């Protein structure tokens, strides 16, 4: 049943009787920080690092019912997203808007791509400065039951181990449209989803569009060592995270990874969209911000800057302000104020 047909159910000629057992919930969140954004979608266990400079702005609009979540997410800064799909849940997403190609699981993807977050599998995504997507999360049992009975050929087999469902716009468009329409209908006619029948029809429509996208289209996961650039970038990232509070030079990083400066530069610009020094600074600034926001422990801007390897306090404050749109003292003051109110 098409979603435009669901609108007829909400017309005065077809009144709805509220169902006391309905589990429909609609939530809208605003995020002013990359960590806030990372925590919004609870079917993914993830962490965001802000990579581009500027005040963060993002948000998530979600509807959830009967073990299914449909969402629309917007991010207005480039972020690196790392994490793992939570056990039991599959999550699928596709772009509504990308200001440039995104980096997903070892390669660049365009806006027409549908990506897959498999349960218990690690993922890495780098968004451009502006990224808006729609997606949904569904329990494994429900998804597999639908695929087994949908008549979608090898869709069930194709799903396992895939990170890209399709790169074909003709296959992506129907799925993106039904997700966008679902969000719109939930905003305009929330009473629709108080009934089990429209909810079931919506889920069936979403899963059928997914099955049609999967058929003969799923692309196997690209492993991080599939290319020299991926290998160098990810080994370097691990080295940086292990020593993020310690002084080390680019020469030492190259020696540890076993590559030249030029190879390191190309790898970082390709995988992370930043040169090595800018990436290291962004990681340290994000870490300092988390410490300043942690109101459960005493700290100061100077102590935090030193802990994350910034020896020049005015330069730290300037870099922090450019990255997050506020001074570190303002972040600390807000955290202390929030702690005092609780």
C-alpha positions as CSV (number, residue, x, y, z in Angstrom):
1,X,0.0,0.0,0.0
2,X,1.5,3.4,-1.0
3,X,2.0,6.1,1.6
4,X,-0.2,8.5,-0.2
5,X,-3.0,6.1,0.2
6,X,-2.4,6.1,4.0
7,X,-3.2,9.8,3.9
8,X,-6.8,8.9,3.0
9,X,-7.1,7.0,6.3
10,X,-6.5,10.3,8.1
11,X,-9.3,12.1,6.4
12,X,-12.5,13.0,8.3
13,X,-14.4,10.3,6.4
14,X,-12.3,7.6,8.0
15,X,-12.0,8.4,11.7
16,X,-9.5,6.5,13.8
17,X,-10.1,4.9,17.1
18,X,-7.1,5.2,19.4
19,X,-5.4,1.9,20.3
20,X,-4.4,1.7,23.9
21,X,-1.6,-0.7,23.1
22,X,-0.1,1.5,20.4
23,X,3.7,2.0,20.7
24,X,4.2,4.8,18.3
25,X,6.7,7.5,19.4
26,X,7.9,10.6,17.5
27,X,11.0,12.4,18.7
28,X,12.9,15.4,17.4
29,X,16.4,16.2,18.7
30,X,18.7,19.1,18.2
31,X,22.5,18.6,18.6
32,X,25.0,21.3,19.2
33,X,27.9,19.0,19.7
34,X,29.3,15.9,17.8
35,X,29.0,13.7,20.9
36,X,25.4,14.7,21.4
37,X,24.7,13.7,17.7
38,X,26.5,10.3,18.1
39,X,24.2,9.4,21.0
40,X,20.9,10.1,19.3
41,X,20.6,6.9,17.3
42,X,20.5,4.1,19.8
43,X,20.7,1.2,17.4
44,X,24.3,2.1,16.7
45,X,27.1,2.2,19.2
46,X,29.2,5.0,17.8
47,X,31.5,7.9,18.3
48,X,31.8,11.1,16.3
49,X,34.9,13.3,15.8
50,X,34.2,16.8,14.4
51,X,36.8,17.4,11.5
52,X,35.7,20.7,10.0
53,X,35.9,24.0,11.8
54,X,32.8,25.9,12.9
55,X,29.9,25.8,15.4
56,X,28.3,22.4,15.3
57,X,24.7,22.0,14.2
58,X,22.8,18.8,13.7
59,X,19.7,16.9,14.6
60,X,17.6,13.8,14.3
61,X,13.9,13.3,13.7
62,X,12.8,9.7,14.4
63,X,9.7,7.7,14.6
64,X,9.7,4.3,16.4
65,X,7.1,1.6,16.8
66,X,6.8,-2.1,17.0
67,X,10.6,-2.6,17.1
68,X,11.3,-0.4,14.1
69,X,12.9,3.0,13.9
70,X,12.7,5.4,10.9
71,X,14.9,8.5,11.1
72,X,16.1,11.6,9.3
73,X,19.5,12.9,10.3
74,X,21.3,16.1,9.4
75,X,24.9,17.1,10.1
76,X,26.3,20.5,9.2
77,X,30.0,19.8,9.9
78,X,32.3,17.1,8.6
79,X,32.5,14.3,11.1
80,X,34.2,10.9,11.3
81,X,31.8,8.3,12.6
82,X,33.2,5.1,14.0
83,X,31.4,2.3,15.9
84,X,29.6,-1.0,15.6
85,X,26.1,-2.0,14.8
86,X,24.2,-3.0,18.0
87,X,23.4,-6.7,18.4
88,X,20.1,-7.8,16.8
89,X,19.5,-4.5,14.8
90,X,20.2,-3.9,11.1
91,X,20.4,-0.2,10.1
92,X,20.2,1.1,6.5
93,X,20.6,4.7,5.4
94,X,20.8,6.8,2.2
95,X,21.5,10.4,1.5
96,X,19.0,13.2,0.9
97,X,21.8,15.7,0.5
98,X,25.6,15.4,0.4
99,X,27.8,18.5,-0.3
100,X,30.6,16.1,-1.5
101,X,31.1,12.4,-1.6
102,X,31.3,10.6,1.7
103,X,33.9,8.0,2.8
104,X,32.3,4.7,3.8
105,X,34.0,1.5,4.7
106,X,37.1,1.9,2.5
107,X,35.9,4.0,-0.5
108,X,34.0,7.1,-1.6
109,X,30.2,6.9,-2.0
110,X,27.8,9.2,-3.8
111,X,24.4,10.4,-2.7
112,X,22.5,7.6,-4.5
113,X,24.2,4.9,-2.4
114,X,22.3,2.8,0.2
115,X,24.6,1.7,3.0
116,X,24.1,-1.1,5.6
117,X,25.2,-1.3,9.2
118,X,25.3,-5.0,10.1
119,X,24.8,-6.1,13.7
120,X,28.1,-6.5,15.6
121,X,30.2,-5.3,12.6
122,X,32.5,-2.3,12.9
123,X,32.0,0.6,10.6
124,X,33.6,3.9,9.7
125,X,32.0,6.8,7.9
126,X,33.3,10.3,7.1
127,X,30.7,12.8,6.1
128,X,31.2,16.0,4.1
129,X,30.4,19.3,5.7
130,X,26.7,19.0,4.9
131,X,25.1,15.6,5.1
132,X,21.4,14.7,5.4
133,X,20.1,11.1,5.3
134,X,17.1,9.0,5.9
135,X,17.2,5.5,7.2
136,X,15.7,2.8,9.3
137,X,16.6,0.2,11.9
138,X,14.9,-3.2,12.2
139,X,15.4,-6.3,14.3
140,X,17.2,-9.1,12.6
141,X,14.4,-11.7,13.0
142,X,11.8,-9.4,11.4
143,X,14.1,-8.5,8.5
144,X,15.1,-12.1,7.8
145,X,11.4,-13.2,8.0
146,X,10.4,-10.6,5.5
147,X,13.3,-11.4,3.1
148,X,12.5,-15.1,3.2
149,X,8.9,-14.6,2.2
150,X,9.3,-11.5,-0.1
151,X,10.1,-13.4,-3.3
152,X,13.2,-11.2,-3.7
153,X,15.4,-13.9,-5.0
154,X,18.8,-14.0,-3.3
155,X,18.2,-10.8,-1.3
156,X,18.7,-12.7,2.0
157,X,22.0,-14.2,1.0
158,X,23.2,-10.9,-0.5
159,X,22.6,-9.0,2.7
160,X,25.1,-10.9,4.8
161,X,28.5,-9.3,4.8
162,X,27.5,-6.3,2.6
163,X,28.2,-2.7,3.5
164,X,26.7,-1.2,0.3
165,X,23.2,-2.3,-0.7
166,X,23.1,-0.5,-4.0
167,X,24.7,2.4,-5.9
168,X,21.9,2.5,-8.4
169,X,19.7,5.6,-8.2
170,X,16.7,3.8,-9.8
171,X,16.9,1.2,-6.9
172,X,17.6,3.8,-4.3
173,X,14.9,6.3,-5.1
174,X,11.9,4.1,-4.0
175,X,13.4,3.3,-0.6
176,X,14.5,7.0,0.0
177,X,11.0,8.2,-1.0
178,X,9.1,5.8,1.3
179,X,11.3,6.8,4.3
180,X,11.0,10.5,3.6
181,X,7.2,10.1,3.2
182,X,7.0,8.1,6.4
183,X,8.7,11.0,8.4
184,X,6.4,13.5,6.7
185,X,3.2,11.5,7.4
186,X,4.2,11.0,11.0
187,X,4.6,14.8,11.4
188,X,1.4,15.7,9.6
189,X,-0.9,12.8,10.7
190,X,0.5,11.3,13.9
191,X,-2.8,9.7,14.6
192,X,-2.3,7.4,11.7
193,X,0.4,5.5,13.6
194,X,-1.7,5.0,16.7
195,X,-3.3,2.1,14.7
196,X,-1.4,-1.2,14.2
197,X,-2.6,-1.6,10.6
198,X,-1.0,1.5,9.1
199,X,2.2,0.7,11.0
200,X,2.3,-2.8,9.6
201,X,1.7,-1.5,6.1
202,X,4.5,1.0,6.4
203,X,7.0,-1.5,7.6
204,X,6.0,-3.9,4.9
205,X,6.5,-1.2,2.3
206,X,9.9,-0.2,3.6
207,X,11.2,-3.7,3.8
208,X,9.9,-4.5,0.3
209,X,11.7,-1.5,-1.1
210,X,14.9,-2.7,0.6
211,X,14.5,-6.2,-0.8
212,X,14.1,-4.8,-4.3
213,X,17.3,-2.8,-3.8
214,X,19.2,-5.8,-2.5
215,X,18.3,-8.2,-5.3
216,X,21.6,-8.8,-7.2
217,X,22.9,-5.5,-6.1
218,X,24.6,-6.0,-2.7
219,X,28.3,-5.2,-2.8
220,X,30.7,-7.1,-0.4
221,X,32.3,-5.2,2.4
222,X,35.5,-3.5,1.5
223,X,38.1,-4.5,4.1
224,X,40.3,-1.7,5.5
225,X,43.4,-3.4,4.0
226,X,42.0,-3.5,0.5
227,X,44.3,-0.7,-0.6
228,X,47.6,0.8,0.4
229,X,45.9,4.1,1.4
230,X,43.4,2.4,3.7
231,X,46.1,0.4,5.3
232,X,48.3,3.4,6.0
233,X,45.5,5.6,7.2
234,X,44.0,3.1,9.6
235,X,47.4,2.0,11.0
236,X,48.2,5.7,11.5
237,X,44.9,6.4,13.2
238,X,45.5,3.6,15.7
239,X,48.9,4.9,16.4
240,X,47.5,8.4,17.0
241,X,44.7,7.3,19.3
242,X,47.2,5.2,21.4
243,X,49.5,8.2,21.9
244,X,47.1,11.1,21.5
245,X,48.2,12.8,24.7
246,X,51.9,12.3,24.0
247,X,54.3,14.4,21.8
248,X,55.3,12.6,18.6
249,X,56.4,13.8,15.2
250,X,55.2,13.0,11.7
251,X,58.5,11.4,11.1
252,X,57.9,9.0,14.1
253,X,54.4,8.3,12.8
254,X,55.8,7.4,9.3
255,X,58.4,5.2,10.9
256,X,55.8,3.4,13.0
257,X,53.5,2.8,10.0
258,X,56.3,2.1,7.5
259,X,55.6,4.7,4.9
260,X,56.9,8.0,3.4
261,X,55.6,11.4,4.3
262,X,54.0,11.7,0.9
263,X,52.2,8.4,1.2
264,X,51.0,9.4,4.6
265,X,49.7,12.7,3.2
266,X,47.9,11.1,0.3
267,X,46.3,8.5,2.6
268,X,45.0,11.0,5.1
269,X,43.6,13.3,2.5
270,X,41.9,10.5,0.8
271,X,40.5,8.6,3.8
272,X,40.0,11.4,6.4
273,X,39.8,14.5,4.2
274,X,42.5,16.2,6.2
275,X,46.3,16.3,6.2
276,X,48.0,14.4,9.1
277,X,48.6,17.4,11.3
278,X,45.1,18.7,10.9
279,X,43.7,15.3,11.7
280,X,45.8,14.9,14.9
281,X,44.8,18.4,16.0
282,X,41.1,17.6,15.4
283,X,41.3,14.4,17.5
284,X,43.0,16.3,20.3
285,X,40.5,19.2,20.2
286,X,37.6,16.7,20.4
287,X,39.2,15.0,23.3
288,X,39.7,18.3,25.1
289,X,36.1,19.2,24.5
290,X,34.9,15.9,26.1
291,X,37.0,16.6,29.2
292,X,35.7,20.1,29.5
293,X,32.1,18.8,29.3
294,X,32.7,16.1,31.9
295,X,31.4,18.1,34.9
296,X,32.0,15.2,37.3
297,X,35.7,15.9,37.7
298,X,37.5,19.2,38.6
299,X,39.5,20.7,35.7
300,X,40.6,23.9,34.2
301,X,41.1,25.1,30.6
302,X,44.9,25.2,31.2
303,X,45.0,21.6,32.6
304,X,42.8,20.3,29.8
305,X,44.9,21.9,27.2
306,X,48.1,20.5,28.6
307,X,46.6,17.0,29.0
308,X,45.8,17.0,25.3
309,X,49.2,18.2,24.2
310,X,48.5,21.9,23.7
311,X,51.3,23.9,25.3
312,X,50.3,27.4,23.9
313,X,47.1,28.3,25.7
314,X,46.0,31.3,23.4
315,X,46.6,29.1,20.3
316,X,44.6,26.3,21.9
317,X,41.7,28.7,22.7
318,X,41.8,30.0,19.1
319,X,41.9,26.6,17.5
320,X,39.1,25.4,19.9
321,X,37.0,28.4,19.1
322,X,37.4,27.9,15.3
323,X,36.6,24.3,15.6
324,X,33.5,24.4,17.9
325,X,32.3,28.0,17.6
326,X,32.9,28.8,21.3
327,X,35.8,29.4,23.7
328,X,36.9,26.4,25.9
329,X,36.0,28.5,29.0
330,X,32.4,28.8,27.7
331,X,32.2,25.0,27.4
332,X,33.6,24.5,30.9
333,X,31.2,27.2,32.3
334,X,28.2,25.5,30.7
335,X,29.2,22.1,32.1
336,X,29.6,23.5,35.6
337,X,26.3,25.3,35.4
338,X,24.6,22.1,34.3
339,X,26.2,20.2,37.2
340,X,25.0,22.8,39.6
341,X,21.4,22.6,38.4
342,X,21.3,18.8,38.8
